[in-house]
Amino acid sequence: MTFDTLAQDLAMENGVGNATNREFLATQHAADIAQFLTEHDADIDWRVLDLLELQRQAEVLGYLDREVQVELAKSAPRARLAAIVTEMDSDDRADLFNALSEEEQEALLPALAQAEREDIRRLAGYKEGTAGAIMTSDYAVLTPDITARQALDKLRLEAPDKETIYRAYVIDPERKLIGSVRLQDLILVAPATRIEKVMERNTLAVSVDEDQESVAQKIARYDRLALPVVDADGRIVGIVTHDDAIDVITQEATEDFHKSGTVRGLGESVRDAGIFILYRARVAWLVLLVFGNIFSGAGIAYFEDTIASHLALLFFLPLLIASGGNAGAQAATLMVRAIATGDVRTADWGKMLGRETLVAGLLGLTMALAIYGIGVWRGGPEIAVVVSVSMIIIVLVGSLIGMTLPFILTRFRMDPATASGPLVTSIADAVGVLIYFAIATAWLL
Amino acid sequence: MTFDTLAQDLAMENGVGNATNREFLATQHAADIAQFLTEHDADIDWRVLDLLELQRQAEVLGYLDREVQVELAKSAPRARLAAIVTEMDSDDRADLFNALSEEEQEALLPALAQAEREDIRRLAGYKEGTAGAIMTSDYAVLTPDITARQALDKLRLEAPDKETIYRAYVIDPERKLIGSVRLQDLILVAPATRIEKVMERNTLAVSVDEDQESVAQKIARYDRLALPVVDADGRIVGIVTHDDAIDVITQEATEDFHKSGTVRGLGESVRDAGIFILYRARVAWLVLLVFGNIFSGAGIAYFEDTIASHLALLFFLPLLIASGGNAGAQAATLMVRAIATGDVRTADWGKMLGRETLVAGLLGLTMALAIYGIGVWRGGPEIAVVVSVSMIIIVLVGSLIGMTLPFILTRFRMDPATASGPLVTSIADAVGVLIYFAIATAWLL
């Protein structure tokens, strides 16, 4: 039995609730079932979900992309949806709720129990991109006065409803976070030991409005399974878990990568995005860059006399302006990623500038040597000198523009990832045209 | 007390082993102490490490970047280094060992106990980039015949030496992996229950030579804390943990990002890399791209007559060729990242081609409209038509090149990330020059 034979079964008969299919699905990971649902239509999806227990249905739903979730939610009777939603992890549930239209939200809420309703309202209220928006409220808490044995009994009871019980959080009567304790320490110490004796005080925590990228970086940096989230008064309101941290890191890397190619936020998979969504993600930057390149054109037009008297200069035009753009793109790429991973801070600009000048100078020199011979061959010694000198200056200036732009964007609270790729290339191109023909005019006329 | 005052203390007096510093360090996370060491010299670093217990020294060392580790290892007496290395996690230890020179390795090995020596030799033997190279051998195993109580006792005893005991792996007499069991299930069931009754059979596992990126993706996809690694005979040889998965994902994203800007593998932080290392990472591609752009130059030279009789064409040259390059870079960026995250497979090329043709056609049309007016103004109606028609074709062709290149590279087992950015831009540029002047020549002459 495989997913392929399941698909055949579903296509052939109407009621697929046979024992073989049920057994097969019971052995599969929820993530794989979710993948199968993504590749099929909503009516098939519901027939597959029917073969699972309610708790598993909720688990599978949690692994689906947002759009597929919404698609399924729309086609389900309200009571059925409410039953599954009740079983979902609180963070997945709040995300799904946020993705529904206002009417769908209003239809769903009354079908839920009071506790779930309040939990959804509370979690859905946090701003997107913050710790509050990705945290779950399914965490375990303990009080400092109970014993390890009592704590274990409590965790044992609560385990099925919690995302993780490997670390429990210790709170005072006002729910203020005062420490945390690992499950492994609870089973290690004598059963009569009080929690306040084993707990880790000053436990790491993040604020509810902290940026999700910064939270994910902390989980990665400190190798934590989860980090507690506290409000302005130090009260625990949720936890962010390691699997959400991986999702955030992957998502932010994808966004940065897209921005580096001047593609705007897509919000969904390239494979599933519609034509118009893809068009919209690309058109604004392309048109903007067209007008950016008009400066290069104007530069060329300005030097028309120089060009008309030395048409051989044109041969080297693409090569010279592309070299400035390429060197700039390299410099920008290095800085953008270093800033994104926290490797380099804005204060480091001075240090980086000195090194970039040296590296770019060496690169320009190498490329000038590489191009000199071709210059002599295509245009004679005079043109060769113009081309070589231009190359050094263009690579140097392009690189400095490329490394500086990410710092400037960060300073003005814009995303530096935009600066690598086409944007920096266009700017360096225009500057390259001016440098080349200015040097040529001065030398040859 | 802060790290700043600690630095002042270290700069002032010689013996800094005072109680305040010791206490301060005891409250700090190992990752933060490692950060402090990275920012100071080896002699200061050793004085700080002296204030920590041996186990903590090893933990801090594990958080350091490879180069800093090697720096410290070189400046330590052999016996001292051996003592710390013995306490390190087995994966960190093998990585450090691999980074040492052959002589340093030979000097270190005799100072270690037999068990550590064999463990290092075994782990160091796996190829870089595979599951074997990032796995740790500090995992907990159980046999199926013992009870939950016996299992808990065993885990309790072993906990300090294991990276995680939250999941233990169940093996048969030949060490073949037959299942796994969560700590939380062990404390949940009746103490007399046998492991074979609670264990999860068909537990997820990866092969020792599986690519590290694929292992990390599985940990992310299935939300696991760790995945067991098995050899060709199904015997467990290690585990890869979630924190290593995050490191791999971050590292691979950085590499892809660098390649998209035609920067070769740097192997270390941009902040700390030397001038020559940065030069070497950039020069090869820059020079290669120069020669790539010679095709554009040759294209222009070939159409010199057309240009000489219509110099106004030059104004639109940078704009038209950049548009093809930019549209190509966008298309490539979307495909490269979608392939890297497993969103799109090579088999999807056909489907993607159809959609890209539609999207690129729309984009080309939009840009042709945007540029038509400027064409009339700068060159008259005839040139405006040439420029607009060229724009549509150039954007379409550039986009198709950009989306196809990543698939071709993947097919030939090369890294598609190279295809976004400057490489695709250069190719699209050259094609753009030919299209523009071919249309201009046909229309105007």
Interface residues (C-beta under 8 A of the other chain):
Chain A: T27 H29 A31 L152 L155 R156 A159 I165 Y166 L183 Q184 I187 L188 N202 L204 I219 A220 R221 Y222 D223 L225 H242 D243 A245 I246 D247 I249 T250 A253 T254 D256 F257 H258 S260 G261 T262 V263 L266 S269 V270 R271 I275 L278 Y279 R282 V283 W285 L286 V287 L289 V290 N293 I294 S296 G297 A298 I300 A301 E304 I307 A308 L311 L314 F315 F316 L317 P318 L319 I321 A322 S323 G325 N326 A327 A329 Q330 A332 T333 L334 M335 V336 R337 A338 T341 D343 V344 D348 M352 R355 L358 V359 L362 L363 T366 M367 A370 I371 I374 R378 V395 S420 G421 P422 T425 S426 D429 A430 V433
Chain B: T27 H29 A31 L152 L155 R156 A159 I165 Y166 L183 Q184 I187 L188 N202 L204 I219 A220 R221 Y222 D223 L225 H242 D243 A245 I246 D247 I249 T250 A253 T254 D256 F257 H258 S260 G261 T262 V263 L266 S269 V270 R271 I275 L278 Y279 R282 V283 W285 L286 V287 L289 V290 N293 I294 S296 G297 A298 I300 A301 E304 I307 A308 L311 A312 L314 F315 F316 L317 P318 L319 I321 A322 S323 G325 N326 A327 A329 Q330 A332 T333 L334 M335 V336 R337 A338 T341 D343 V344 D348 M352 R355 L358 V359 L362 L363 T366 M367 A370 I371 I374 R378 V395 S420 G421 P422 T425 S426 D429 A430 V433
